[in-house]
Amino acid sequence: MSIPVEAFYLTPGAQGSLQQQIRAMVTQGILAGRFRPGQRMPSSRGLAEHLGISRITVTLAYADLVSSDYLTSAGRSGYFVSENAPRAPEFPKTLQRAEAVNFRALTGGRFSQSARVERPEDWDRYPYPFIYGQADPTLFDHQNWRQCALRALGKRDFAALTSDYYERDDPLLVEQLLRTILPRRGIAAREEDVLLTLGAQNALWIAATLLLGPGRRATVENPGYPSWRSIVAATGAEAIPVDVDALGLPPDRVAGSNVVFVTPSHQCPTNATMPVERRVALLEAAEAQDLVIVEDDYEFEMSFLKPVAPALKSLDQAGRVIYAGSFSKSVFPGLRLGYLVGPPGFIAEARALRAMMLKHPPGHIQRTMAYFLGLGHYDALVNRMKGAFRRRRQVMAEAIAAEGLTVAGQGGFGGSSFWMRALETVDTEALALRLRSEGVLIEPGRAFFAGEGPRNYYRLAYSSIAPQKIGEGVARIARALGQGAAPR
């Protein structure tokens, strides 16, 4: 029995080449049980005419499927589904019963209900996306990243690609961190001081889980990174929000805590940079009160207005600072690769905790990043991003000034966003929903505050929007605010 050509169709906008789409149609049909072993495939000529494509494309796809043992070739008789083709297991179909357990009540919703900055998944389809932290395809070094990834797939790196590191990390990437990244922050470290993580979020969770628990207290910045409060709560500890000022977290407000979470180089979300004098004071307070400090040093690479200040960790003489870094903002967020730096005793515990969850980040990603760093591509990418961000920042600053909008925090070193304030009568969550219909995305600020907090703050990022779009996007925001948008 032959498989009819009508079983095949091309989907507009589908990913991959035509050859890859044909392969996917055949393999999916076989694995789903629609195409059975021994069935004859449509002729290459017939399928090509049906799909309106070149016959050679179909022939190449069939040849590729033969090499994978999905199809067999019988000369002039054509192609057939192989008897040895992979098959999906067959189980009797059963209907899903109604959910017998109320999992929301069982879990208390303590994770899904955590505060987060909401953004649509299709943010890149909006013409004016002032969205923070996403990669700009016009700036990313696709070619060299691909070359590093291909090199990491080679035979010489077979062990790095395929081996289980157990609790270890790729020594080549750790070496690059110790030689290139950490010295730029003034941090001198050894291999036993470093642990690789799945991004900074994973690093912060590991640190909080080790350092906190029921009965303990953690100082968090207010406004601050929303996940900090959620992570602290998940440990059973109490989060103590402390209001930041124009210089960041006040050191005299951390009394009564066991752990302090802080973003000294680039406060989230106000962009304030803590001066060295205050960093020293914070370390002195930690020493006097026997505290541990967790430093999230995100986005330090984007310091294009002034040289970046040294990391808090670089001033630490007593081993009280746990340093968290990430490549998410400088390379791309989907990379999910970060690191922790701390005393060997802490890192040993962190490594054991990580092993309970995921053992280690994927070996291929680690080795690719090691090559990207070692060959100088990372520095070239960061340099290109800094230049682009400088130009976009200038365009946005001029647009904000021209429209009379109020900047609540912009920082003096660079970064990729402005922290904005509207009139107290404005609810920026409702404003954001209204602006979506006009193609504009902003980030409401309520999630950054503990408790209720003010509702009239919002963040405008320029990392993911083209410079020529910034002026009109800001103008639309100003018009919406001028129309009394979303009163409380």
C-alpha positions in Angstrom: 0.0 0.0 0.0 1.4 3.4 -1.0 1.3 6.5 1.1 -0.7 9.2 -0.8 1.0 12.5 -1.7 -1.9 14.2 0.0 -0.4 13.2 3.3 2.3 15.8 2.8 2.0 19.6 2.9 4.2 22.5 3.5 3.3 24.8 6.3 3.8 28.6 5.6 6.4 30.0 7.9 7.7 26.6 9.0 11.3 26.6 10.2 14.1 24.8 8.4 14.9 24.3 4.7 12.5 22.5 2.4 14.7 19.3 2.6 14.5 19.5 6.4 10.7 20.0 6.3 10.3 16.9 4.2 12.4 14.9 6.6 10.4 16.1 9.5 7.1 15.2 7.8 8.3 11.6 7.1 9.9 11.0 10.5 6.8 12.4 12.3 4.5 10.2 10.2 6.6 7.1 11.0 6.9 7.8 14.7 3.2 8.7 15.0 2.3 5.3 13.4 0.6 6.9 10.3 3.3 5.5 8.0 3.9 1.8 8.5 6.9 -0.4 7.7 6.9 -1.6 4.1 4.6 1.2 2.8 5.7 2.7 -0.4 6.6 6.4 -0.4 5.4 8.8 -3.1 7.8 9.0 -6.0 10.2 11.9 -5.8 8.7 13.3 -9.0 5.2 13.0 -7.7 5.9 14.5 -4.3 7.9 17.4 -5.9 5.0 18.2 -8.2 2.5 18.0 -5.4 4.5 20.3 -3.1 5.6 22.6 -6.0 9.3 22.2 -5.3 12.4 20.9 -7.0 12.7 17.1 -7.5 16.3 17.1 -6.3 15.1 18.5 -3.0 12.9 15.5 -2.4 15.6 13.1 -3.7 18.1 14.6 -1.2 15.6 14.3 1.6 14.8 10.7 0.8 18.6 9.9 0.6 19.1 11.5 4.0 16.2 9.4 5.4 17.7 6.2 4.0 21.0 7.0 5.7 19.1 7.3 9.0 17.2 3.9 8.3 13.8 5.5 8.2 13.5 4.6 4.5 14.9 1.9 2.3 15.6 2.2 -1.4 14.5 -0.5 -3.8 16.0 0.8 -7.1 13.4 1.6 -9.7 10.7 0.4 -7.4 11.1 3.5 -5.3 11.4 4.2 -1.6 9.7 2.3 1.3 9.3 2.8 5.0 12.1 0.7 6.6 11.3 -2.3 8.6 14.0 -1.1 11.1 12.6 2.4 11.3 12.2 3.8 14.9 8.7 3.2 16.2 6.9 4.9 19.0 5.5 2.5 21.7 1.9 1.7 21.4 -0.3 2.1 24.5 -4.0 2.0 24.8 -5.5 5.5 24.8 -7.1 6.5 28.0 -9.1 9.6 28.8 -7.7 12.1 31.3 -9.8 12.0 34.4 -10.7 15.1 36.3 -7.9 16.3 38.6 -8.4 14.5 41.9 -5.9 16.6 43.8 -6.1 20.3 44.4 -2.5 21.1 43.8 -3.0 24.8 44.3 -4.2 24.2 47.8 -1.6 21.5 48.4 1.4 23.7 47.4 -0.1 26.9 48.7 0.7 28.5 45.3 3.8 29.8 47.0 5.9 29.6 43.8 3.5 30.4 41.0 2.1 33.4 42.8 5.5 35.1 43.2 5.9 38.6 41.9 7.4 38.8 38.5 7.8 41.3 35.7 5.3 40.3 33.1 6.0 40.5 29.4 4.3 38.9 26.4 6.1 35.9 24.9 5.9 37.5 21.4 7.5 40.7 22.6 9.7 40.9 19.5 6.6 41.3 17.3 5.8 44.6 18.9 7.3 47.6 17.0 8.3 49.5 20.2 9.6 46.9 22.7 11.2 48.7 25.7 11.9 45.2 27.2 14.8 44.5 29.4 17.4 41.8 29.1 16.6 40.3 25.7 19.2 39.7 23.0 19.4 41.9 20.0 20.0 39.8 16.9 21.5 42.8 15.1 24.3 42.9 17.7 25.0 39.2 18.4 28.0 37.5 16.8 26.2 34.6 15.2 29.1 33.6 13.0 31.8 33.3 15.7 29.4 31.7 18.2 28.5 29.1 15.6 32.2 28.4 14.9 32.9 28.0 18.6 29.9 25.7 19.0 31.1 23.6 16.0 34.6 23.4 17.4 33.1 22.2 20.7 31.4 19.4 18.8 34.7 18.1 17.3 36.4 14.9 18.2 39.0 16.6 20.3 36.2 17.8 22.6 34.3 14.6 22.6 34.7 14.1 26.4 33.8 17.7 27.2 30.7 17.2 25.0 29.5 13.8 26.2 31.0 13.1 29.6 29.2 13.3 32.9 31.3 15.8 34.9 29.6 14.6 38.1 30.1 17.5 40.4 32.9 19.2 38.4 33.0 21.9 35.8 34.7 22.4 32.5 38.3 23.3 33.5 38.8 25.3 30.3 35.8 27.6 31.1 36.9 27.9 34.8 40.4 28.9 33.6 38.9 31.6 31.4 36.8 33.0 34.3 39.9 33.1 36.5 42.1 34.7 33.8 39.8 37.1 32.0 36.5 37.9 33.7 37.1 38.0 37.5 40.4 40.0 37.3 38.4 42.8 35.5 36.3 43.0 38.7 39.3 43.1 40.9 38.7 39.6 42.1 41.6 37.2 42.6 40.3 33.6 42.9 41.3 30.0 42.5 39.6 27.0 40.9 38.2 25.8 44.2 36.5 29.3 44.7 34.3 29.0 41.5 31.1 27.1 40.7 29.3 27.3 37.4 25.5 27.6 37.5 22.6 27.8 35.2 22.6 31.6 35.2 22.6 34.1 38.0 19.1 33.1 39.1 20.3 29.6 39.8 23.4 31.0 41.6 21.2 33.2 43.8 18.9 30.2 44.7 21.9 28.0 45.6 23.4 30.8 47.8 20.0 31.5 49.6 19.3 27.8 50.1 22.7 27.3 51.8 22.7 30.5 53.9 19.1 30.8 54.9 16.2 28.8 56.5 13.4 29.1 59.0 14.2 31.6 61.7 16.8 33.5 59.6 16.4 36.9 58.0 17.7 38.4 54.8 18.0 42.1 53.8 16.8 42.8 50.3 16.8 46.0 48.4 13.5 47.9 47.9 12.8 48.4 45.1 14.9 45.4 44.1 15.1 42.2 42.0 11.7 40.6 42.5 13.0 37.0 42.6 15.1 37.8 45.7 12.0 38.0 47.9 10.6 34.8 46.3 13.8 32.9 46.8 14.1 34.0 50.4 10.5 33.1 51.1 11.1 29.6 49.6 13.8 28.9 52.2 11.5 29.7 55.0 13.5 32.8 56.0 12.1 36.3 56.4 12.9 39.0 53.8 13.5 42.4 55.2 13.1 45.1 52.5 15.3 48.1 53.0 14.6 51.2 50.8 17.5 52.2 48.6 18.6 55.8 47.9 20.5 57.5 45.2 23.7 55.6 46.2 22.1 52.2 46.6 21.6 50.2 49.8 22.4 52.1 53.1 24.8 50.1 55.2 23.3 51.4 58.5 20.0 49.6 57.6 21.2 46.0 57.5 21.2 45.4 61.3 19.2 42.3 62.4 19.8 40.2 59.3 21.9 37.1 58.6 22.4 37.7 54.9 22.3 40.8 52.7 21.4 40.6 49.0 22.8 43.6 47.1 23.5 44.9 43.6 26.2 47.5 44.3 27.6 48.1 40.8 24.2 48.5 39.1 21.2 48.6 41.5 18.2 46.8 40.2 16.1 48.6 39.0 17.2 52.1 39.8 20.6 51.8 38.2 22.4 53.5 41.1 26.0 52.7 41.7 27.2 52.3 45.2 30.4 54.4 45.8 33.5 52.7 47.1 33.1 54.4 50.5 29.7 53.0 51.0 30.9 49.5 49.9 33.6 49.7 52.6 31.0 50.7 55.1 28.8 47.8 54.1 31.7 45.4 54.6 32.5 46.9 58.0 28.8 46.5 59.0 28.9 42.9 57.9 32.0 42.3 60.0 30.6 44.0 63.0 27.3 42.1 62.8 28.6 38.7 61.5 26.7 38.9 58.2 27.2 37.3 54.8 26.7 39.4 51.7 25.5 38.0 48.4 26.6 40.3 45.6 24.7 40.1 42.2 27.1 41.8 39.8 24.8 41.8 36.8 25.4 44.0 33.7 28.8 45.3 34.9 30.1 44.9 31.3 27.8 47.6 30.1 29.7 50.5 31.7 30.2 52.8 28.8 29.8 56.2 30.4 32.4 55.8 33.1 34.8 53.0 34.2 33.0 50.5 36.3 33.7 50.5 40.1 35.5 47.4 41.5 33.2 44.6 42.7 32.3 44.5 46.4 34.0 41.1 46.4 37.3 42.7 45.4 37.3 44.6 48.7 36.4 41.6 50.8 39.3 40.6 53.1 37.3 38.3 55.4 35.5 36.0 52.9 32.1 37.4 53.7 31.0 38.1 50.2 29.5 35.5 47.9 29.8 36.8 44.3 27.2 35.9 41.6 27.9 36.6 37.9 26.2 35.7 34.6 26.7 35.8 30.8 23.0 36.4 30.2 23.1 40.1 29.7 26.4 40.2 27.7 25.9 37.1 25.5 22.2 36.0 25.4 19.7 35.1 28.1 18.9 31.7 26.7 22.6 30.7 27.4 21.7 30.2 31.1 25.3 30.1 32.2 26.5 31.9 35.4 28.9 31.4 38.3 29.4 31.7 42.0 32.6 32.9 43.6 33.2 32.4 47.3 35.4 30.7 49.9 36.2 27.0 49.3 34.1 25.9 52.2 31.0 27.6 50.7 31.7 26.5 47.2 32.1 22.9 48.3 28.6 23.0 49.8 27.2 24.8 46.8 28.7 22.1 44.5 27.1 19.4 46.5 23.7 21.1 46.5 23.9 21.7 42.7 24.7 18.0 42.2 21.3 17.2 43.8 19.5 19.2 41.2 21.4 19.1 37.9 25.0 17.9 38.5 26.4 20.6 36.1 25.5 22.8 33.2 25.7 21.1 29.8 29.2 20.3 28.7 28.8 21.6 25.2 27.6 25.0 26.4 30.5 25.3 28.8 33.1 24.4 26.2 31.5 26.7 23.6 31.6 29.6 26.0 35.2 28.8 26.9 36.2 29.1 23.2 34.2 32.2 22.8 36.1 33.8 25.7 39.5 32.4 24.8 39.4 33.5 21.1 38.5 37.1 22.0 35.0 37.0 20.6 33.4 37.8 23.9 35.3 41.1 24.3 34.5 42.1 20.7 30.8 41.4 21.3 30.8 43.4 24.6 32.6 46.3 22.9 30.1 46.4 20.0 27.1 46.3 22.5 28.6 49.1 24.6 28.9 51.3 21.5 25.3 50.5 20.4 23.9 51.0 23.9 25.7 54.3 24.2 24.0 55.6 21.0 20.6 54.2 22.1 20.9 55.7 25.5 21.6 59.1 24.0 18.6 58.9 21.7 16.3 57.8 24.5 17.5 60.5 26.9 16.8 63.1 24.2 13.3 61.6 23.6 12.5 61.5 27.3 13.6 65.1 27.7 11.7 66.2 24.6 8.4 64.6 25.9 8.8 65.8 29.4 8.8 62.4 31.1 10.4 61.9 34.5 13.5 59.8 35.0 13.6 58.4 38.6 17.0 56.6 38.1 19.4 56.3 35.2 22.8 55.6 36.8 26.0 57.2 35.7 27.9 54.2 34.2 25.7 52.9 31.5 23.5 49.8 31.6 20.5 49.2 29.3 17.5 50.9 30.9 16.0 54.0 32.5 13.9 53.8 35.7 10.9 56.0 35.2 8.3 57.7 37.4 4.8 58.8 36.4 2.3 60.9 38.4 1.1 59.2 41.6 -2.4 59.0 40.0 -1.1 56.6 37.3 -1.2 52.9 37.5 1.5 51.7 35.2 0.2 48.1 35.0 -3.0 49.4 33.4 -0.9 51.9 31.4 1.2 49.0 30.0 -1.9 47.1 28.9 -3.2 50.2 27.1 0.1 50.8 25.4 0.2 47.2 24.1 -2.6 48.0 21.7 -0.4 50.8 20.3 2.5 48.4 19.8 4.5 49.7 22.8 5.8 47.5 25.6 6.9 48.9 29.0 7.7 47.1 32.2 5.5 48.2 35.2 7.5 48.8 38.4 5.1 47.3 41.0 6.8 43.9 41.0 10.1 45.4 42.1 8.6 46.7 45.4 7.9 44.7 48.5 4.3 44.7 49.6 1.9 47.0 47.8 4.4 49.7 47.0 3.9 52.6 44.6 2.2 51.8 41.3 3.5 54.7 39.3 7.0 53.5 38.4 8.0 51.7 35.2 11.2 50.6 33.4 12.2 51.5 29.8 15.0 49.4 28.4 16.8 50.2 25.1 18.7 46.9 24.6 16.0 45.4 22.3 14.7 48.3 20.4 16.1 49.9 17.2 17.3 53.5 17.7 15.0 54.8 15.0 12.0 53.4 16.9 12.8 55.0 20.2 11.5 58.5 19.5 8.1 57.4 18.4 7.8 54.8 21.1 8.5 57.4 23.8 6.1 59.8 22.2 3.3 57.2 22.4 4.1 56.7 26.1 3.9 60.4 26.6 0.6 60.8 24.8 -0.9 58.0 26.8 0.2 59.6 30.0 -1.0 63.0 28.8 -4.4 61.5 28.3 -4.7 60.6 31.9 -4.1 56.9 31.2 -5.1 54.4 33.7 -6.0 56.4 36.8 -5.8 54.6 40.1 
